[in-house]
Each structure stands twice: as C-alpha cells, then as structure tokens.
Amino acid sequence: MKRELTLIGRERGLPLPGTNGFRREHITWREQDSLFAEHQAFVASCLEGAPVVVDAMAGRRALAAALAVAQSITDSRERMELSGLIGAG
C-alpha cells in the first residue's frame, strides 16, 4: 500500500509563495510488515551469513521499550480504575 504525506515547515521542501518562509515537502513510502522483514533478515543472517541488520543490543533496547510501554499502560489503567474514570476490567 502506498502512503503519502505533505509536510509544511520552514526547514525543508519547496517554498510556498506568500507564506513568509514556509516550505512544503511531499513524501511517499510503501507499507511493509516490519516484523516479517526482521524475521527474513534474521533467517538470511543465520542461513546465508548475510550481515546482521539489527544487533542484540538494539534488540534489547527495543524489548526494554516495549516492556516499559506495557507497564505504563498497566499503571495508567490502574490509576483510571481507582479514580472511577473507567470500570474495573
């Protein structure tokens, strides 16, 4: 799936006449399944000796971030339940 986005700012892109220095940049990209791509790269590294795309340290940082997000969601839900904002789940 092709995705598109138009950015308006002062630093990049084509000048927008009459906007006192604002610029417009149009970017596009294709959707991809990032997890599938990571798995493909991992398998290629193991079976074919391809270069490692994501090293263990980056993986650990990603895991730590995911765990922190999950804990934050749990903590936020608990606070909302205790305040009566939402019902107990």
N, C-alpha and C positions, 0 to 999 in steps of 0.2 A: 504494500500500500504506500503510495507516495504522499508525503506530508509536506506542507508549505507553511511558512511563517514570514510575515513582514515586520521588521524591527524598525522603530523610529528612535533616533537618538542623536547625539552630537558628535560621536567619535568615528563612526564607520558608515559607509554607504554613499549613495548619490545625494547631492544637495537637493533639498526641497525648496523651490523658489518661494519667497515671501514668508519664510518661517523663522527668520532670524538665526540661521545657522544650524537648523535641524537637518538630519540626513535620513535617508531610507535605504534599508538593505533587505532584499528578498532572498530567503534561503529555502532550500528544499532538502529532503532526505527520504530515505526509504525505511519503512518499518522493518524490524527484524526481531527474531526471538533471541535475545541476548544470552539466555541460559543455554539454549541449543548451540549457539555459536561457541560459547565457552566449552561445552562438552566436546564439540568437534575438535577444537584446538587442543584440548587435553588428550583426547584419543590419538590425534596426529602426533603429539609430542611423545606419547608412550610407545606407539607402534612404529612410527616412522622417524623418530628423532628430530622432529620439527622443533624450532625454537619455542620455548615456553612463553606464552603470551601474558599470563598472569602468574606471578611467583607466589610462593607460600606466604610471604609477608603481606602482600596485597590481599590474599585470601583471608588471612587472619584479621586484617583491618575491616574487611567487608563483613565478616562474621560478627566482629565486635560491634559494628554499627547496627547490624540487623538485630542483635540481641538487645542493644540499648533502645532501639525503636520499639521492640516488643515490650520491654519493661516500662517504657514511658506510656505506652497505650494502656497497659495493665494498671499503672499508677493513676493515670488520668481517669480511667473508668471507675476505679475505686473511690476517688475523690468526688466524682459526679454522683455516684450511688449514695455516698454518705451525706452529700448535701441535699439529696432528694431531687436533683435535676433529672436523673433518669432512674428507672426502676432497677432493682437488683436482677442480675442476669444469672 
